Amino acid sequence: MAYFSLNEEEFKVFCFLMKKMYCNIDFTEDEVVLVLDKAQLAFQDEGTLLEIDAPVSICGDIHGQYYDLLRLFSAIGWPPERRYLFLGDYVDRGDNSIEVILLLLLLKILYPGSMFLLRGNHETLAVNRGYGFLEEVRHRYSRDIYIKFNHLFNFMPVAGLISGKIFCMHGGLSKDLESFDQIRSIERPVEIPLQGLLADLLWSDPDRYIKGWEISARNVGYVFGEDVILEFCERMNIDLIVRAHQVVDFGYEFFADSHLVTIFSAPNYCRQFTNLAGVLQVDSNLRCKIFQLKPK
């Protein structure tokens, strides 16, 4: 994979912006636009299916919980010393969606080989206009900035494949997915439709109490049983499926004889749950361990 690069002056500019974040100084609109434009170039340099090698730490939903994100980085390590794959849902619900997404984008720009970001279902205008992100952006910036954020989201990868053996997405599997080439061939920018492969990757959920496929109560995507997971892993020669999208008490939850794991990385979610945050750490030999962060 050929990464885009910054020249010396650009690197200094983005390091300066990172220092502003550390000092809790708001970015100007021009600075936000600069970050979004450069991040778009970084995403365009990657495939719709991210194909990366371990080691990597995999994080689930963050949902605007900026200070918990800082705690995760402080506990595990910052890029570029540590490599990360985030599974989406950076915005909405929490108080600091702008800080979360700008920090992750800055890290992507500065260390593109150590920071990988997938798209979640909340990285769509149809969802984030109703769950907090629109109001947060309009309170601090213009509506044009909100539109530009969502334009950027249309360039984000939608799934990841780690060392050819660990398949990652925000939501879940799709009835339509027969080959990874289907994801590789998706051209971006792309809006997320209400049905089909893209919708399923961002919206679907596992359900240990069913077999096969059923329509999701979310009205987008499906729920799928453990039999579907086992058949998919065998057919696609995959060891593990890693997804996010659902709060789980301990920050992680395994399904289907440990062939699928849900990872959720926002502790004390929405101040309504007592859940821990979880991060799946995958070493260079594809051995996995769970890091947990307690609510503060």
Secondary structure by P-SEA (a helix, b strand, c coil): cbbbbbcaaaaaaaaaaaaaaaacccccaaaaaaaaaaaaaaaaacccbbbbbccbbbbcccccaaaaaaaaaaaccccccbbbbbccccccccccaaaaaaaaaaaaaaccccbbbbbcccccccccccccaaaaaaacccaaaaaaaaaaaaaccccccccccbbbccccccccccccccccccccccccccccaaaaacbbbbbcccccbbbbcccccccccaaaaaaaaaaacccbbbbccccccccccccccccbbbbbccccccccccbbbbbbbbccccbbbbbbbccc
